[in-house]
Amino acid sequence: MAGDAAGACLARLADGALRAARRRQRLARAGFGLVAAAVVGTAWVALADRAPSRAHVVQAATGDGSGKAARVSLLPVTSSVEHPCAQGSGGYTTPATESRPAFCVHADRAGGITDVRVASAKAEKSTTDGTWQVEGTLSPADRTRFAALARSLAEAPAPRNGFAVIIDGKLWGNPFVTSSITGGRLDIVGSHVGDLTGATAHDLARLLDPGR
């Protein structure tokens, strides 16, 4: 009888030890699951933290989003009068501001150069007055065409000594020419100096040079 009791006690102890071992095993597995969940959670947070930096890739404010460079034309100005353009007149209106009236600019498409290729473009602040501008560098072929156009315009009376910078059908500048421009660099400041903000200048640079 004593032997049977001892055997039963040993059996209970062994069974208890087995249950304790299984409990520790379950806890260990549960602990691993918690650690794994924490790792996954941390990885998700890290990805979420990195996501906004990818979202900061700003698309151009204008354009069709196709990744193609904007169409640029440099056209001799034929007239510039102090009022908005009449609808259907074919002119380009520079909007009025608090300090400037609206102007209607007409340009000679046949006498200008179209489908100009901008090899590179960057937004920068002017070192003279701090206004934003876009510096565009023309391709070698267009540099030659632009130099010839500028040379012919420099000899004309105002306002015919100016050219209109047309980008995707919109007037972005109306500078005057006083001498031949051979460096192939084109500074775009907007309809008037000071029109561009930092955001619009960077957007315009991306529009001209999608590969930036």
N, CA, C and O of each residue as an XYZ file, in Angstrom:
848
protein
N       0.833     -1.199      0.000
C       0.000      0.000      0.000
C       0.858      1.235      0.000
O       0.574      2.205     -0.703
N       1.961      1.198      0.828
C       2.861      2.351      0.878
C       3.510      2.568     -0.456
O       3.697      3.701     -0.900
N       3.868      1.422     -1.122
C       4.495      1.550     -2.446
C       3.544      2.151     -3.451
O       3.935      2.971     -4.282
N       2.274      1.733     -3.370
C       1.294      2.302     -4.307
C       1.121      3.794     -4.078
O       1.015      4.569     -5.028
N       1.093      4.193     -2.809
C       0.929      5.621     -2.500
C       2.098      6.413     -3.009
O       1.925      7.499     -3.563
N       3.326      5.869     -2.825
C       4.524      6.570     -3.295
C       4.514      6.680     -4.806
O       4.869      7.710     -5.379
N       4.097      5.592     -5.436
C       4.034      5.630     -6.904
C       3.063      6.665     -7.406
O       3.342      7.389     -8.362
N       1.885      6.731     -6.735
C       0.881      7.722     -7.141
C       1.394      9.122     -6.942
O       1.132     10.013     -7.751
N       2.156      9.325     -5.820
C       2.712     10.662     -5.544
C       3.720     11.044     -6.596
O       3.734     12.176     -7.079
N       4.587     10.073     -6.958
C       5.584     10.352     -7.999
C       4.907     10.663     -9.331
O       5.349     11.528    -10.086
N       3.833      9.943     -9.595
C       3.113     10.176    -10.855
C       2.539     11.580    -10.889
O       2.586     12.273    -11.906
N       1.968     11.999     -9.692
C       1.397     13.354     -9.641
C       2.478     14.421     -9.821
O       2.282     15.436    -10.489
N       3.640     14.145     -9.190
C       4.750     15.101     -9.325
C       5.227     15.187    -10.774
O       5.475     16.274    -11.296
N       5.349     14.039    -11.405
C       5.792     14.012    -12.802
C       4.789     14.723    -13.696
O       5.151     15.459    -14.614
N       3.492     14.474    -13.394
C       2.449     15.130    -14.197
C       2.478     16.640    -13.992
O       2.303     17.415    -14.932
N       2.708     17.048    -12.717
C       2.799     18.489    -12.441
C       3.989     19.106    -13.134
O       3.898     20.200    -13.690
N       5.124     18.393    -13.099
C       6.324     18.911    -13.771
C       6.091     19.034    -15.268
O       6.540     19.994    -15.895
N       5.383     18.056    -15.846
C       5.095     18.088    -17.288
C       4.203     19.272    -17.625
O       4.409     19.971    -18.618
N       3.172     19.484    -16.742
C       2.273     20.624    -16.995
C       3.021     21.939    -16.863
O       2.780     22.877    -17.623
N       3.947     22.007    -15.877
C       4.735     23.237    -15.694
C       5.630     23.467    -16.895
O       5.783     24.600    -17.352
N       6.224     22.398    -17.411
C       7.098     22.534    -18.582
C       6.303     23.009    -19.791
O       6.749     23.864    -20.557
N       5.101     22.424    -19.942
C       4.264     22.841    -21.069
C       3.844     24.306    -20.928
O       3.757     25.039    -21.914
N       3.579     24.727    -19.652
C       3.185     26.106    -19.397
C       4.320     27.060    -19.773
O       4.107     28.096    -20.402
N       5.567     26.662    -19.353
C       6.723     27.504    -19.683
C       6.918     27.573    -21.199
O       7.273     28.616    -21.747
N       6.681     26.449    -21.856
C       6.831     26.416    -23.315
C       5.823     27.342    -23.985
O       6.140     28.065    -24.930
N       4.550     27.295    -23.444
C       3.524     28.179    -24.015
C       3.871     29.637    -23.777
O       3.702     30.477    -24.661
N       4.357     29.933    -22.577
C       4.744     31.310    -22.263
C       5.899     31.768    -23.134
O       5.941     32.912    -23.585
N       6.841     30.854    -23.364
C       7.985     31.203    -24.216
C       7.523     31.523    -25.626
O       7.962     32.491    -26.247
N       6.592     30.651    -26.127
C       6.058     30.913    -27.467
C       5.295     32.222    -27.495
O       5.419     32.991    -28.448
N       4.508     32.486    -26.464
C       3.745     33.734    -26.392
C       4.678     34.926    -26.336
O       4.440     35.957    -26.963
N       5.770     34.759    -25.553
C       6.743     35.850    -25.463
C       7.367     36.126    -26.806
O       7.553     37.288    -27.165
N       7.701     35.082    -27.572
C       8.262     35.254    -28.904
C       7.267     35.959    -29.803
O       7.633     36.815    -30.608
N       5.988     35.585    -29.657
C       4.961     36.238    -30.468
C       4.880     37.717    -30.172
O       4.720     38.535    -31.077
N       4.996     38.067    -28.862
C       4.958     39.483    -28.491
C       6.157     40.207    -29.047
O       6.033     41.330    -29.535
N       7.330     39.577    -28.980
C       8.530     40.206    -29.533
C       8.387     40.392    -31.032
O       8.714     41.450    -31.568
N       7.888     39.343    -31.719
C       7.701     39.426    -33.166
C       6.720     40.527    -33.515
O       6.934     41.283    -34.462
N       5.623     40.618    -32.735
C       4.640     41.662    -32.986
C       5.258     43.034    -32.796
O       4.973     43.967    -33.547
N       6.116     43.149    -31.772
C       6.772     44.433    -31.529
C       7.697     44.791    -32.679
O       7.757     45.950    -33.090
N       8.429     43.795    -33.208
C       9.324     44.045    -34.337
C       8.530     44.490    -35.559
O       8.891     45.461    -36.225
N       7.444     43.770    -35.849
C       6.609     44.141    -36.989
C       6.050     45.544    -36.802
O       6.047     46.350    -37.733
N       5.575     45.831    -35.585
C       5.036     47.155    -35.312
C       6.078     48.231    -35.501
O       5.799     49.289    -36.065
N       7.297     47.953    -35.021
C       8.366     48.936    -35.171
C       8.685     49.150    -36.640
O       8.877     50.284    -37.079
N       8.741     48.059    -37.406
C       9.017     48.192    -38.841
C       7.933     49.000    -39.525
O       8.230     49.815    -40.398
N       6.677     48.791    -39.144
C       5.577     49.536    -39.767
C       5.710     51.020    -39.454
O       5.517     51.868    -40.325
N       6.047     51.328    -38.182
C       6.218     52.732    -37.805
C       7.366     53.345    -38.586
O       7.276     54.490    -39.028
N       8.450     52.589    -38.762
C       9.584     53.124    -39.507
C       9.191     53.418    -40.942
O       9.570     54.448    -41.497
N       8.429     52.511    -41.543
C       7.969     52.747    -42.907
C       7.045     53.946    -42.954
O       7.122     54.764    -43.871
N       6.165     54.051    -41.958
C       5.255     55.189    -41.929
C       6.026     56.485    -41.761
O       5.661     57.503    -42.349
N       7.104     56.463    -40.955
C       7.911     57.665    -40.768
C       8.620     58.055    -42.051
O       8.814     59.240    -42.323
N       9.014     57.047    -42.852
C       9.729     57.359    -44.093
C       8.784     57.783    -45.193
O       9.205     58.462    -46.130
N       7.514     57.402    -45.112
C       6.581     57.679    -46.200
C       6.458     59.157    -46.528
O       6.456     59.495    -47.712
N       6.355     60.080    -45.540
C       6.217     61.486    -45.894
C       7.371     62.012    -46.712
O       7.168     62.875    -47.565
N       8.609     61.508    -46.476
C       9.730     62.019    -47.248
C       9.572     61.656    -48.717
O       9.962     62.429    -49.592
N       9.002     60.482    -48.996
C       8.759     60.134    -50.396
C       7.629     60.986    -50.961
O       7.626     61.316    -52.146
N       6.679     61.336    -50.116
C       5.549     62.125    -50.589
C       5.927     63.567    -50.882
O       5.147     64.303    -51.486
N       7.135     63.985    -50.454
C       7.557     65.359    -50.692
C       8.044     65.583    -52.109
O       8.480     66.690    -52.427
N       7.988     64.572    -52.984
C       8.316     64.780    -54.390
C       7.204     65.609    -54.990
O       6.101     65.116    -55.227
N       7.503     66.872    -55.234
C       6.463     67.810    -55.651
C       6.330     67.793    -57.166
O       7.326     67.910    -57.880
N       5.129     67.650    -57.649
C       4.875     67.717    -59.076
C       4.721     69.172    -59.495
O       4.372     70.029    -58.683
N       4.984     69.441    -60.761
C       4.854     70.804    -61.261
C       3.413     71.288    -61.129
O       2.469     70.513    -61.279
N       3.263     72.567    -60.849
C       1.930     73.128    -60.662
C       1.156     73.173    -61.966
O      -0.075     73.176    -61.970
N       1.888     73.209    -63.079
C       1.246     73.192    -64.386
C       1.797     72.021    -65.175
O       2.755     71.377    -64.747
N       1.202     71.742    -66.323
C       1.656     70.610    -67.118
C       0.729     69.428    -66.960
O      -0.164     69.429    -66.113
N       0.955     68.398    -67.800
C       0.034     67.264    -67.811
C       0.538     66.082    -67.004
O      -0.105     65.033    -66.979
N       1.692     66.235    -66.336
C       2.199     65.144    -65.510
C       2.769     63.991    -66.312
O       2.991     62.914    -65.760
N       3.013     64.190    -67.609
C       3.511     63.110    -68.453
C       5.012     62.924    -68.332
O       5.556     61.945    -68.843
N       5.690     63.846    -67.665
C       7.136     63.756    -67.564
C       7.850     64.346    -68.758
O       9.079     64.314    -68.813
N       7.116     64.885    -69.719
C       7.720     65.506    -70.892
C       8.007     66.974    -70.603
O       7.289     67.620    -69.840
N       9.076     67.495    -71.229
C       9.433     68.894    -71.026
C       8.367     69.798    -71.635
O       7.712     69.443    -72.616
N       8.207     70.976    -71.029
C       7.221     71.935    -71.525
C       7.618     72.453    -72.902
O       8.793     72.449    -73.269
N       6.627     72.896    -73.648
C       6.876     73.504    -74.955
C       7.187     74.976    -74.749
O       6.410     75.700    -74.126
N       8.326     75.418    -75.272
C       8.781     76.793    -75.090
C       8.919     77.468    -76.448
O       9.451     76.892    -77.397
N       8.428     78.705    -76.519
C       8.590     79.528    -77.720
C       9.137     80.890    -77.311
O       8.757     81.428    -76.271
N      10.018     81.440    -78.120
C      10.568     82.773    -77.919
C      10.156     83.597    -79.130
O      10.677     83.408    -80.229
N       9.213     84.516    -78.918
C       8.568     85.210    -80.047
C       8.793     86.718    -79.960
O       8.630     87.304    -78.890
N       9.166     87.356    -81.077
C       9.333     88.812    -81.082
C       8.026     89.518    -80.737
O       6.967     89.142    -81.238
N       8.092     90.534    -79.889
C       6.915     91.313    -79.507
C       6.598     92.309    -80.623
O       7.486     93.012    -81.104
N       5.346     92.365    -81.025
C       4.913     93.329    -82.045
C       4.221     94.527    -81.429
O       4.271     95.621    -81.992
N       3.574     94.345    -80.283
C       2.922     95.464    -79.601
C       2.705     95.124    -78.137
O       2.595     93.955    -77.767
N       2.643     96.168    -77.303
C       2.365     96.019    -75.876
C       1.579     97.246    -75.438
O       2.115     98.352    -75.381
N       0.304     97.038    -75.131
C      -0.578     98.162    -74.802
C      -1.164     97.973    -73.405
O      -1.296     96.854    -72.908
N      -1.511     99.106    -72.789
C      -1.924     99.099    -71.390
C      -3.416     98.815    -71.233
O      -4.202     99.707    -70.915
N      -3.784     97.578    -71.459
C      -5.139     97.098    -71.157
C      -5.155     95.595    -71.391
O      -4.296     95.081    -72.108
N      -6.093     94.889    -70.815
C      -6.170     93.443    -71.053
C      -6.481     93.154    -72.515
O      -7.093     93.974    -73.199
N      -6.065     92.009    -72.983
C      -6.327     91.622    -74.370
C      -7.810     91.313    -74.565
O      -8.465     90.738    -73.696
N      -8.316     91.708    -75.720
C      -9.686     91.352    -76.076
C      -9.758     89.859    -76.346
O      -8.814     89.263    -76.865
N     -10.865     89.274    -75.996
C     -11.043     87.836    -76.213
C     -10.922     87.509    -77.695
O     -11.547     88.161    -78.530
N     -10.126     86.509    -78.019
C      -9.947     86.092    -79.393
C      -8.938     86.918    -80.169
O      -8.781     86.726    -81.375
N      -8.244     87.845    -79.493
C      -7.290     88.704    -80.196
C      -5.959     88.015    -80.462
O      -5.172     88.475    -81.289
N      -5.709     86.918    -79.766
C      -4.446     86.203    -79.950
C      -3.308     86.753    -79.119
O      -2.176     86.284    -79.230
N      -3.597     87.755    -78.278
C      -2.554     88.331    -77.437
C      -2.439     87.624    -76.094
O      -3.197     86.707    -75.777
N      -1.464     88.081    -75.317
C      -1.210     87.519    -73.994
C      -1.367     88.636    -72.966
O      -0.702     89.666    -73.072
N      -2.226     88.450    -71.985
C      -2.477     89.468    -70.969
C      -1.568     89.255    -69.763
O      -1.518     88.166    -69.192
N      -0.857     90.302    -69.387
C      -0.134     90.287    -68.119
C      -1.080     90.864    -67.072
O      -1.504     92.011    -67.215
N      -1.423     90.129    -66.045
C      -2.450     90.588    -65.098
C      -2.020     91.834    -64.335
O      -0.833     92.065    -64.102
N      -3.007     92.626    -63.954
C      -2.743     93.841    -63.169
C      -2.406     93.474    -61.739
O      -2.864     92.454    -61.225
N      -1.605     94.309    -61.099
C      -1.283     94.174    -59.684
C      -1.596     95.507    -59.003
O      -2.103     96.432    -59.639
N      -1.295     95.597    -57.722
C      -1.548     96.840    -56.999
C      -0.720     98.000    -57.544
O      -1.130     99.158    -57.459
N       0.425     97.689    -58.094
C       1.324     98.748    -58.570
C       1.442     98.826    -60.089
O       2.052     99.756    -60.617
N       0.852     97.839    -60.807
C       1.011     97.817    -62.267
C      -0.322     97.533    -62.938
O      -1.097     96.711    -62.449
N      -0.601     98.204    -64.052
C      -1.830     97.895    -64.792
C      -1.642     96.636    -65.629
O      -0.524     96.145    -65.781
N      -2.722     96.126    -66.160
C      -2.649     94.981    -67.070
C      -2.133     95.447    -68.429
O      -2.361     96.586    -68.834
N      -1.442     94.559    -69.119
C      -0.943     94.850    -70.453
C      -1.365     93.733    -71.395
O      -1.529     92.580    -70.996
N      -1.537     94.109    -72.655
C      -1.803     93.117    -73.696
C      -0.590     93.061    -74.613
O      -0.224     94.054    -75.242
N       0.021     91.893    -74.680
C       1.236     91.705    -75.473
C       0.899     90.825    -76.676
O       0.357     89.729    -76.532
N       1.229     91.324    -77.852
C       1.097     90.522    -79.076
C       2.486     90.150    -79.579
O       3.418     90.951    -79.506
N       2.614     88.950    -80.080
C       3.924     88.464    -80.528
C       3.806     87.824    -81.904
O       2.737     87.369    -82.309
N       4.925     87.802    -82.606
C       4.990     87.270    -83.966
C       5.475     85.826    -83.921
O       6.671     85.568    -83.790
N       4.549     84.901    -84.030
C       4.926     83.493    -83.965
C       5.763     83.079    -85.172
O       6.698     82.289    -85.044
N       5.427     83.610    -86.333
C       6.150     83.230    -87.553
C       7.602     83.715    -87.512
O       8.492     83.070    -88.067
N       7.834     84.846    -86.858
C       9.183     85.395    -86.820
C      10.009     84.937    -85.637
O      11.169     85.328    -85.513
N       9.450     84.127    -84.774
C      10.177     83.680    -83.588
C      10.667     82.261    -83.724
O      10.659     81.695    -84.817
N      11.092     81.686    -82.627
C      11.544     80.292    -82.622
C      10.641     79.501    -81.675
O      10.375     79.919    -80.548
N      10.190     78.382    -82.148
C       9.271     77.537    -81.383
C       9.929     76.190    -81.083
O      10.992     75.865    -81.612
N       9.283     75.434    -80.237
C       9.804     74.123    -79.834
C      11.241     74.227    -79.340
O      12.095     73.405    -79.672
N      11.483     75.259    -78.537
C      12.813     75.461    -77.964
C      13.070     74.400    -76.902
O      12.192     74.094    -76.096
N      14.260     73.849    -76.906
C      14.605     72.813    -75.935
C      15.473     73.417    -74.839
O      16.535     73.980    -75.102
N      14.999     73.288    -73.609
C      15.780     73.715    -72.446
C      16.564     72.510    -71.949
O      15.985     71.525    -71.492
N      17.896     72.600    -72.045
C      18.736     71.469    -71.647
C      18.724     71.269    -70.139
O      18.787     70.137    -69.661
N      18.645     72.362    -69.390
C      18.576     72.269    -67.931
C      17.934     73.541    -67.395
O      17.968     74.589    -68.041
N      17.348     73.435    -66.205
C      16.695     74.591    -65.593
C      16.802     74.478    -64.083
O      16.746     73.382    -63.524
N      16.956     75.622    -63.429
C      17.017     75.628    -61.975
C      16.411     76.928    -61.448
O      16.509     77.982    -62.076
N      15.785     76.820    -60.284
C      15.210     77.987    -59.617
C      16.262     78.576    -58.700
O      16.979     77.846    -58.015
N      16.355     79.896    -58.688
C      17.342     80.552    -57.833
C      16.897     81.966    -57.519
O      16.042     82.529    -58.203
N      17.488     82.536    -56.473
C      17.228     83.919    -56.115
C      18.251     84.825    -56.784
O      19.437     84.502    -56.856
N      17.773     85.961    -57.269
C      18.673     86.926    -57.878
C      19.642     87.467    -56.827
O      19.247     87.749    -55.695
N      20.903     87.608    -57.205
C      21.895     88.146    -56.279
C      21.806     89.662    -56.181
O      22.421     90.261    -55.299
N      21.046     90.290    -57.076
C      20.951     91.747    -57.059
C      19.766     92.260    -56.244
O      19.915     93.183    -55.442
N      18.582     91.658    -56.448
C      17.400     92.173    -55.745
C      16.662     91.118    -54.929
O      15.639     91.424    -54.317
N      17.160     89.879    -54.908
C      16.557     88.838    -54.078
C      15.280     88.237    -54.620
O      14.642     87.439    -53.934
N      14.880     88.601    -55.852
C      13.664     88.029    -56.432
C      13.963     86.648    -57.013
O      15.095     86.343    -57.385
N      12.923     85.827    -57.079
C      13.077     84.474    -57.622
C      13.061     84.505    -59.145
O      12.362     85.312    -59.758
N      13.834     83.622    -59.734
C      13.845     83.476    -61.185
C      14.214     82.038    -61.532
O      14.679     81.275    -60.686
N      13.997     81.695    -62.776
C      14.387     80.371    -63.271
C      15.448     80.569    -64.338
O      15.227     81.275    -65.322
N      16.571     79.960    -64.144
C      17.655     80.034    -65.120
C      17.600     78.798    -66.009
O      17.767     77.672    -65.541
N      17.364     79.027    -67.292
C      17.329     77.930    -68.252
C      18.526     77.990    -69.186
O      18.916     79.061    -69.651
N      19.098     76.833    -69.452
C      20.209     76.734    -70.399
C      19.705     76.033    -71.645
O      19.160     74.932    -71.571
N      19.888     76.677    -72.796
C      19.357     76.141    -74.041
C      20.292     75.088    -74.623
O      21.486     75.057    -74.324
N      19.723     74.231    -75.459
C      20.526     73.240    -76.173
C      21.423     73.966    -77.178
O      21.124     75.099    -77.555
N      22.506     73.342    -77.615
C      23.411     74.020    -78.551
C      22.716     74.534    -79.817
O      23.021     75.633    -80.278
N      21.796     73.764    -80.378
C      21.108     74.194    -81.600
C      20.233     75.411    -81.328
O      20.232     76.358    -82.114
N      19.498     75.396    -80.238
C      18.626     76.519    -79.915
C      19.425     77.737    -79.449
O      18.962     78.870    -79.585
N      20.611     77.513    -78.907
C      21.478     78.629    -78.505
C      21.836     79.468    -79.727
O      21.850     80.697    -79.660
N      22.121     78.809    -80.828
C      22.459     79.526    -82.062
C      21.263     80.287    -82.590
O      21.392     81.439    -83.004
N      20.091     79.651    -82.581
C      18.875     80.322    -83.069
C      18.518     81.510    -82.186
O      18.107     82.558    -82.683
N      18.677     81.344    -80.875
C      18.344     82.412    -79.948
C      19.292     83.603    -80.101
O      18.862     84.753    -80.009
N      20.561     83.337    -80.330
C      21.530     84.419    -80.528
C      21.176     85.244    -81.758
O      21.282     86.470    -81.740
N      20.756     84.571    -82.824
C      20.371     85.295    -84.051
C      19.115     86.127    -83.819
O      19.024     87.256    -84.301
N      18.140     85.578    -83.082
C      16.913     86.314    -82.783
C      17.227     87.536    -81.931
O      16.747     88.632    -82.220
N      18.025     87.359    -80.889
C      18.367     88.479    -80.006
C      19.124     89.568    -80.756
O      18.909     90.754    -80.507
N      19.988     89.185    -81.653
C      20.761     90.169    -82.437
C      19.833     91.027    -83.287
O      20.026     92.239    -83.389
N      18.833     90.410    -83.892
C      17.903     91.168    -84.729
C      16.998     92.067    -83.889
O      16.651     93.169    -84.314
N      16.613     91.600    -82.692
C      15.724     92.390    -81.838
C      16.448     93.595    -81.238
O      15.830     94.638    -81.022
N      17.733     93.468    -80.970
C      18.484     94.550    -80.328
C      18.497     95.815    -81.178
O      18.692     96.910    -80.649
N      18.297     95.685    -82.461
C      18.339     96.839    -83.364
C      16.964     97.480    -83.554
O      16.861     98.512    -84.217
N      15.911     96.896    -82.991
C      14.547     97.400    -83.199
C      14.161     98.381    -82.095
O      14.684     98.292    -80.984
N      13.243     99.327    -82.386
C      12.766    100.240    -81.347
C      11.788     99.526    -80.414
O      11.194     98.510    -80.776
N      11.629    100.080    -79.194
C      10.666     99.494    -78.242
C       9.250     99.685    -78.774
O       8.974    100.720    -79.380
N       8.345     98.737    -78.575
C       8.533     97.487    -77.808
C       9.004     96.321    -78.660
O       9.023     95.179    -78.202
N       9.387     96.610    -79.911
C       9.786     95.519    -80.802
C      11.179     94.976    -80.507
O      11.641     94.048    -81.170
N      11.838     95.548    -79.526
C      13.134     94.993    -79.123
C      12.983     94.004    -77.959
O      13.950     93.669    -77.276
N      11.767     93.559    -77.761
C      11.513     92.567    -76.724
C      11.010     91.266    -77.320
O      10.587     91.221    -78.475
N      11.058     90.211    -76.526
C      10.507     88.932    -76.976
C       9.662     88.340    -75.856
O       9.915     88.564    -74.672
N       8.673     87.596    -76.255
C       7.773     86.949    -75.297
C       8.238     85.527    -75.040
O       8.512     84.777    -75.977
N       8.327     85.161    -73.781
C       8.662     83.790    -73.390
C       7.346     83.061    -73.151
O       6.674     83.290    -72.146
N       6.991     82.196    -74.067
C       5.721     81.467    -73.997
C       6.018     80.019    -73.607
O       6.746     79.318    -74.309
N       5.455     79.581    -72.494
C       5.655     78.211    -72.022
C       4.299     77.538    -71.922
O       3.449     77.944    -71.130
N       4.105     76.508    -72.730
C       2.823     75.799    -72.784
C       1.651     76.758    -72.971
O       0.610     76.619    -72.329
N       1.838     77.735    -73.861
C       0.765     78.652    -74.212
C       0.568     79.814    -73.273
O      -0.350     80.610    -73.472
N       1.411     79.942    -72.237
C       1.261     81.019    -71.263
C       2.476     81.932    -71.305
O       3.609     81.474    -71.448
N       2.217     83.253    -71.175
C       3.299     84.231    -71.153
C       3.996     84.191    -69.792
O       3.367     84.395    -68.753
N       5.321     83.923    -69.814
C       6.097     83.863    -68.581
C       7.163     84.947    -68.518
O       7.914     85.007    -67.543
N       7.249     85.793    -69.516
C       8.257     86.843    -69.491
C       8.195     87.672    -70.765
O       7.737     87.205    -71.808
N       8.669     88.918    -70.660
C       8.648     89.842    -71.793
C       9.880     90.751    -71.701
O       9.750     91.967    -71.569
N      11.077     90.151    -71.773
C      12.304     90.953    -71.598
C      12.682     91.727    -72.862
O      12.328     91.343    -73.976
N      13.408     92.823    -72.657
C      13.933     93.607    -73.765
C      15.369     93.190    -74.031
O      16.071     92.722    -73.135
N      15.796     93.368    -75.279
C      17.133     92.965    -75.698
C      17.907     94.214    -76.116
O      17.402     95.030    -76.886
N      19.107     94.360    -75.619
C      19.948     95.497    -75.984
C      21.185     95.079    -76.770
O      21.864     95.917    -77.362
N      21.472     93.783    -76.771
C      22.621     93.275    -77.532
C      22.416     91.797    -77.796
O      21.506     91.180    -77.243
N      23.260     91.233    -78.638
C      23.157     89.809    -78.943
C      23.420     88.982    -77.686
O      24.271     89.331    -76.867
N      22.685     87.893    -77.547
C      22.835     87.005    -76.394
C      23.388     85.684    -76.911
O      22.676     84.910    -77.550
N      24.654     85.434    -76.631
C      25.309     84.254    -77.209
C      25.552     83.143    -76.187
O      25.939     82.036    -76.561
N      25.332     83.424    -74.914
C      25.653     82.421    -73.895
C      24.654     81.288    -73.783
O      24.926     80.280    -73.132
N      23.488     81.446    -74.418
C      22.486     80.381    -74.361
C      21.779     80.274    -73.040
O      21.167     79.245    -72.755
N      21.843     81.321    -72.207
C      21.164     81.299    -70.915
C      19.936     82.184    -70.970
O      19.973     83.285    -71.519
N      18.853     81.698    -70.402
C      17.585     82.408    -70.421
C      17.076     82.522    -68.991
O      16.814     81.507    -68.345
N      16.932     83.758    -68.487
C      16.407     83.985    -67.143
C      14.931     84.343    -67.236
O      14.560     85.296    -67.922
N      14.095     83.584    -66.551
C      12.645     83.778    -66.586
C      12.207     84.315    -65.221
O      12.469     83.697    -64.190
N      11.545     85.462    -65.227
C      11.162     86.104    -63.962
C       9.654     86.206    -63.789
O       9.189     86.689    -62.756
N       8.879     85.763    -64.777
C       7.434     85.946    -64.739
C       7.034     87.096    -65.646
O       7.872     87.662    -66.347
N       5.746     87.442    -65.633
C       5.281     88.547    -66.473
C       6.001     89.837    -66.113
O       6.301     90.648    -66.989
N       6.281     90.032    -64.817
C       7.040     91.176    -64.322
C       8.049     90.677    -63.306
O       7.850     89.630    -62.691
N       9.132     91.423    -63.127
C      10.136     91.063    -62.129
C       9.473     91.014    -60.752
O       8.761     91.939    -60.360
N       9.717     89.928    -60.030
C       9.137     89.771    -58.702
C       7.854     88.968    -58.682
O       7.296     88.726    -57.612
N       7.369     88.546    -59.852
C       6.131     87.769    -59.899
C       6.297     86.359    -59.335
O       5.362     85.812    -58.751
N       7.477     85.770    -59.504
C       7.673     84.386    -59.091
C       7.931     84.290    -57.592
O       8.649     85.106    -57.013
N       7.330     83.276    -56.981
C       7.653     82.915    -55.603
C       8.622     81.735    -55.649
O       8.890     81.189    -56.719
N       9.141     81.347    -54.500
C      10.025     80.191    -54.473
C       9.333     78.940    -54.981
O       9.934     78.141    -55.699
N       8.061     78.765    -54.609
C       7.318     77.569    -55.033
C       7.074     77.559    -56.533
O       7.294     76.545    -57.195
N       6.613     78.700    -57.077
C       6.323     78.728    -58.514
C       7.603     78.630    -59.332
O       7.595     78.059    -60.422
N       8.701     79.177    -58.824
C       9.974     79.082    -59.538
C      10.448     77.632    -59.612
O      10.906     77.181    -60.662
N      10.340     76.904    -58.504
C      10.756     75.498    -58.513
C       9.818     74.656    -59.384
O      10.266     73.753    -60.091
N       8.535     74.951    -59.332
C       7.586     74.229    -60.183
C       7.897     74.468    -61.655
O       7.864     73.537    -62.459
N       8.199     75.718    -62.009
C       8.498     76.038    -63.402
C       9.790     75.361    -63.852
O       9.875     74.871    -64.978
N      10.784     75.332    -62.984
C      12.036     74.652    -63.322
C      11.803     73.171    -63.584
O      12.381     72.609    -64.514
N      10.954     72.527    -62.767
C      10.632     71.115    -62.991
C       9.845     70.925    -64.277
O       9.999     69.915    -64.964
N       8.999     71.899    -64.601
C       8.217     71.812    -65.829
C       9.115     71.882    -67.055
O       8.889     71.184    -68.044
N      10.137     72.733    -66.983
C      11.070     72.878    -68.104
C      12.056     71.728    -68.189
O      12.505     71.367    -69.277
N      12.393     71.153    -67.044
C      13.403     70.111    -66.996
C      12.907     68.961    -66.114
O      13.313     68.860    -64.956
N      12.028     68.083    -66.647
C      11.450     67.001    -65.828
C      12.474     66.032    -65.285
O      12.184     65.287    -64.348
N      13.682     66.026    -65.861
C      14.710     65.089    -65.414
C      15.418     65.524    -64.158
O      16.300     64.803    -63.691
N      15.079     66.675    -63.576
C      15.747     67.170    -62.378
C      15.472     66.251    -61.186
O      15.955     66.508    -60.084
